[in-house]
């Protein structure tokens, strides 16, 4: 007995899916930009010790990078399971 392989199926794209794709990219730029702002700001702009600014800015940039990787994997990377 032989089984027929199912035809490839595409993930359905809805309006919500498309909106969330762009919202997640905007959030990536916000986290990354705010992290750079904290790192590069003068003491007059943000009144924190330099060590705290480095920690907070570095964490924001790192979190922006993580959000970018997750958004890329979820919304932009082709799913190889459906291509066979």
Secondary structure, 3 states (H helix, E strand, C coil): CCCCCCCCCCCCCCHHHHHHHHHHHHHHHHHHHHHHHHHHCCCCCCCCCHHHHHHHHHHHHHHHHHHHHHHHHHHHCCCHHHCC
